[in-house]
Amino acid sequence: MTTTPRRVSRREQHRVGGTGAKVTARNTLIAYAFLLPFLILLVVYHTWPVIFGTYLAFTKYNIISPPQWVGLDNFKELWQDEQFWSGLTNSLKYILIVPVIQILALLVALLVNRPMKGIGFFRTAFYVPVVTSFAVVGLIWNWMYQQDGAVNTILRMIGLSQKGSFLNNPATALYAVMFVTLWKGIGYYMVLYLAGLQGISPELEEAATIDGASRPQVFWNITLPGLRPTILVCSLLSTISAIKVFEEIYVMTQGGPAGSTYSALFYTYSRAFQDFQYGLAAAGGIIIAVISIIFGLINFRLTRGGKADA
């Protein structure tokens, strides 16, 4: 027996469609109501500071008097400021730790990505420096870098030694601080790479092994391409952190000795909160942001946009 479907009148279709539209509009309003607190905080603490800071870069401002428009004068002053160029050079030198920290973090992630007894302890041990306050880390490494500290003690055992503290020598201070950043950051990127490794299907590696691929071949052709999105994220975060390095410098050296560890972001801090030249500091911040964007685009290019092959 065939049942003829009931015809729905236009008025009824309009009524049903109108009800659906009202429900959709109401759900949309509810969604935006939940998002509103976050959006307000985003605008107040992120969007507005970026807009106002960009405006300040073209003004002369010292808190006491209102901002005075000076155009590109702040950028011209930075161009002629040797201290700014010295800080920018040191910030770019800091990028040298990016490939090192990524390679070491990946190796550690491969090491702890195994079903071994007590592997949770080793994962925690590698991650402890990440959650340790840099004030504590700075004090520990300041002591270790002293002439009678742990680092010199170990070097004397192998016939090498450093006269005085590593942080008091202009030739070694920056690299000593870079090593602390390397030591503290490996655990953070290890966790990201570990998550990436566990997201790769083990069936792919097993199939490659069955087909006769060696372990290096599996790593280069299966594991590494599958980690490309993680590599992009880690390299981006690491590069941006290196360019805007500040906390390590502030805690351990204050830009010394003789300006050898002066970074670009420490320069903007000094101009803003010591000299009260907020326009000049904002201009320096814009330059740092532009450089960060350029290196970010380079990372995208090198990692093919983070698209995984596996």
N, C-alpha and C positions, 0 to 999 in steps of 0.2 A: 504494500500500500504506500503510495507516494503522498507525502505531505507537502502542500504548497506553502512556501515561506510567507509569513505575514509581511505585508508591505507597511513600511514605516512612513508616516506622513512627514512632510517637510517641517511642520511645526514641532513634531516630536524629535526629529533629527536636530533641529536648531536648539531645542531644550536640552537634549543630551550633550550636544557639543558645547553649549554654553556652560553646563555644569562641569564638564571636563576641563574647560578653559579656566573656570574659577578655581577648581582644585589645583591645577598646575600653577596658577598665579599665586595661590595661597602657599603652596609648597615652596615656591621660589622666594617669597617674602620671608618664610620661616628660615630657609637656608641662609639668606642674607642677614637675618636677625642674629643667627648664631655666629656668622662671620664678622659682624660689625665690631665687636670688641677688639678682635685681632686686627682688623683693618684700621681702626682708630690708632692702635699702638704702632702699627706699621707706618702710618702717615706721620705721626708725632715724632717717633724715634728713628725713622729711617728716611722717608721721602722728604720731609721738610728739612732736616739737617743737610741732606745732599743739595737741595735747591738753595738754601740759605748759604751754605758753604761755598757753592759755586759763585753766588753773588758776591760774597766777601772777597773772593780771589781777585776781583777787579776793583776793590776798594781799599782805603786806608782806615783801619779800625783798631782801636785799643780799649774797648769797653767803655771808657769814660766819655768820649765824644762820639757823636753819631758817625756811621760809615760815610766816607767821602769817596766819590767815584774817581778812580785814577786810571782806569783803562788797563792797559797792558804793562804799567809801570812795575808791578810786582814781579811779573815774569821776566822783565828786563833786568831787574835787580838780582833775581835768581840766576840768570844767565851769567852775570858778572861775579857771583858769589862763589869763591873757591871752596868754602866750607860745604856749601850745598853739593857741589860737584864731587867733593871727597866723600860725602855721605852717600850720594847716589852710586858712586863707584863701588863702595863697600857693600851696598845693598845688592848690586849686580854680581859682585864676587860671591855673595851668599848663595846665589843660585847654583853654585858648584855643588852644594850638598844635595840638590834635588835628585840627580840620577843615583847618587850614592845611597841615599836613604831609601829610594824606591827599590833598588836592587837588593839591599840588605833586608828590607821589610818583606819582600817577596820570598827571599830565601828562608827567612824565619817562618813565614806562613806555610811554606812547603814542608818545613821541618815539623811544625806542630799540627799539620793536617794529617795526622796518622793516628790510628786506633791503638795508642800505646798506654800502658799503665801509668797513671800519674800525669797524663798529658795536660790535664786541667791546671795543675800546679805550674807547669812551665808557661802556659798561656798567661796565667795571672802574673807570674814573675816578670814576663816581658812587658806587661801592660802597666805595672805599678808606677814606673817613672812618668807615665802620661798623666795620671791622676794626682801626682805629687805637686804641691805648690812650687812655683818657680822661685819663690823667696827661699824655700828650704833647699831646693836644688842648687841655687846660686851660692848659698852659704857653704854647702858641701863641696862643690867644685872649686870655690875660691880657696878653701883649705887644701884640697887635693893638688891644686896648681902651685902652691907655695914651694919655696926652695926645699924645705924639709917635708913636703907633702908626699902623698902616696905615689903620684905620677913620677916625680923625680927619684923616689926610692926605687921604683921598678926600673927606671932608665939607668940608674947607677949599677944595677945588677947585671945589665948587659953592656956595660962600658960606656954608656951615654949619660949626660946630665945637662941640666939647664941652670945657668947662673941666675939666681933670683926667680921671682914668680913668672910663670908664663903670661899672666895677665898684665905684668908691668913691662913687658918687652914689646915695643911696637911691631916687631917683625913676627911675633907669634900670637899676640893677643886676639886678633880677629879669628884666626884659625882655631884657637883654643875655645872661643865662644861657639864657633860653628860646630865643633865636636860635641859640645854639651847639647846643642839643638838636635844633632844627629842622634845622640844617645837617648834623649827624652822622647823623640818623635817616632822611633822605629816601632814601638808597640802600637801606636795609634794606626799607622798604615798597615801593620801586620794584621790587625783585626779586619780592616777593609779587604785586604787581599784574601784573608781566610774565608770571609763571606763569599767573595768572588769564586774561590776555588770550590767551595761547597755547592755553588750554584751551577757548576759544570756537570753535565750528565756523565756519570761513571761509565755508562754503556758505550759512549763514544771512545773513551780511552781503552776500554776492554776490547772493543771491536778493532781498534788500531793495533793493539798488542797481538790479538789473534791473527791479524793479517801480516804479522812479522815485523812491526815497527819496534825499534828500540826505545828505551826510556827517553833519551834526548830527542828522538824524532816525535814521540808522543807529546813531549813538552812544547816543542817549537811549532808543531802543526795542529795540536788540539788545545792544550792548556793555555798557551800564551794568546792565541787568537780569541779564545773564550774569555780571557781576562781583559780584553781591550777596553770595555766600558769602565772597569775598575781602575785600570791604568790611567785612563783619562781623568777620572775624578781625583785620584791620588796625586797625579802630577800637577793638576790644576791647584789643588789645595796647598801642596808643598811649594809650588812656585810663588803663589800669592803670599804665603806666609814668609818665604825667604825675602821677597822684595820689601815687605812691610815689617821686617824684623824690628822689634822694639824692646820687648820685655827682658830678653836676655841681656841686651846692652844696658838697659836701665839698672838691672839688679847687679850685674857683675862688673861693669867697667865705667858706666856713666859717659861713654864715648871716648874714654882715654885708653891707653896713654898717648898723649900728643895727637889726639883725634884719630888714632889708627882704627878704632872700632866705631867711629861716628857713622850712623846710618841715616838714610834719607828721612825715615819716619821720626828718628830721634831729633833730626834737624827741625822738623815741623813742630815737634813737641817743645823744643827749646825756644823757638821763635814765638809760639803761642803762649806758653805758660811761664816763661822766664822773662822774655822781652816784650810780651803783650803786643806783638805784631801779628794780629790775627789774619789780616789780609795776606801777608807774605806766607804765613803758615798754610792758609787755604790754597794759595797758588801752588805751593809745594805738594799739597795733598792731591791736587788735580793731576799734576805731572806723574806722581806715583800711581794714580788710578789708571792713567792712559798707558803707562808702561806695563801695568798688570794686565790690562786688556790685550795689549799686543802679544805678550807672552802666552796669554790664554788662547788666542787665535793660533799661535804657533803649536801649542799642545793639541788643539783640535786637528790641525793639519797633520801632525805627526802620527796621531792615533786614528786618523780617518773618521773623525767625528765620534769616536767611541763605539763604532759598530762592531759587534762580535761576529766572527766568522763561524764559530762553533755553536 
